[in-house]
Amino acid sequence: MGYVFGGAVPRRFPIVTAAIIAVNVVIYFTTSFASYFASTSPSYIYRFGYIPALLLSHEGVARIFTSMFIHADLLHIIFNMYFLYVFGKGVEDLVSSRRFLVMYFVSGVGAALFHTASIPISGLEVISIPAVGASGAISGILGAYLMFFPGSSLVACFPILLLPLCFTVRASAYLVFWFALQVIYGYAKIGSVAFFAHAGGFITGIAMAWILGRSKVTELGVFREGFYFFRYIVFRMRRGGLGFFTKFTLVLLIVVTAVTMSYYSIESDLTLVSIYRGDIVVDGYSDIVLLKVSADGSYSYSGSEIAYTDIVLLRLSKMGLLVNSDLSNKSIDFTNNPLEGVVRIQVDIFGRSISEDVAVVLYVRASYNREGVLKEAGGRMYTQVVEVFPEYGNIVVRKRPTTFDFSISSAGPYSGEAVTVATLPSVAVSLLSIYVVSRKDSELSVS
């Protein structure tokens, strides 16, 4: 969407907007320090990102808020904070700093709910993928800006053959075009961006503009009546609201989104995937792992950043001790007589795939749920770590004997219930925003 300049000019310093930007920047530098500030460490993303499958847990609710302050990489935070400043300063000045803060976080919650409700559209695999960034909350500020300042002027710049093409555009045209792209990209499943979270935040922001902003707009109207010469925070002072085409486009996109989410939440089989959150400690190092189990018994895990975690989990998986239907509702105890085996490890290096057999001696006590998923385990693992490295033009493979003390506990399963729960409030917010766009736009517009 290129860059935009201009927008509503505040009468006073936007303290909350600036504070949100400052907090996000500090957190980004903290979480990306290990990569020289190029990107956030995966451990922070999996520990604090919003995971739709966990919505119905206390942790899942907390993650809605923590995810708003985690950004994937440098460009992610630069664009988010830039758009927050351009559009946030005017909205904050109009509705007050306190209401702006409420609008920001409520929009972020709405974005998370829409993102969850749209999972059957985006693909069930998304239910276990952490979403991070302030984009949803900022999208809500964009939605509020659309209702308050549809007639304000923006300068939009787009790179064309490395040269910027800049032109003046009405804010309503730019923002509706942006919203349409989010919906279209969401249905097209382009990339890994949570486009429906953007759309949901935008829709929530429209509704919040009416809930939190209409009294402030009314106060401004009374003030204008007494002081005709007063120039507020916009470039043009006419109360035209949204045009017919703009309202028609917005309502159509919101209706399509709400209807589609409702349909898929009813018709989709949301039990095909179950998610487990695993806490694992290896030699004193704590890590978090997400285990995704499909209805056919296949599974995968992700989220580990510590090498020791991967080593232990891979060997447990190869030995059939992570997910095994034969162990349903059972416990095993190999603390006195160890479980021994040989597993094959595959290492890819310099375009070559190298396979090595390594021995595993496992002293472990573990229990399993009715699906055969590991609930709790603890013990000691004697194994070999495969080390592969180049040496004088050759590839050298070494096996280093290693011992790991570990413990694992898992919570779940979390399934598609979160989608059904998130759909109802998402549809309700959509209906309210349709009402605001179609009936209350002129009451909210100050430009």
Buried (B, 14 or more C-beta within 10 A) or exposed (E): EEBBEBBBBBEEEBEBBBEBBEEBBEBBEEBBEEEEBEBBBBBBBBBBBBBBBBBBBEEBBEBBBBBBBBBBBBEBBEBBBBBBBBBBBBBBBBBBBEBBBBBBBBBBBBBBBBBBBBBBBBEBEBBBBBBBBBBBBBBBBBBBBBBBBBBBBBBBEEEEEEEEEBEEBBBBBBBBEBBBBBBEBBBEEEEEBBBBBBBBBBBBBBBBBBBBBBEBBEEBEEEBEEEEEEEBBBBEEEBEBBBEEBBEBBBEBBEEBBEBBBEBBEEBEBEEBBBBBBEBBBEEEEBBBBBBBBEEEEBEBEBBBBEBBBBBBBBBBBBEBBBBEEBEEEEBEBEEEBBEBEBEBEBEEEEEEBEBEBEBBBBBEBBBBEBBBBBBBBBBBBBBBBEBEEEEEEEEBEBEEBEBBBEBBBBBBBBBBBBBBBBBBBBEBBBBBBBBBBEBBEBBBBB
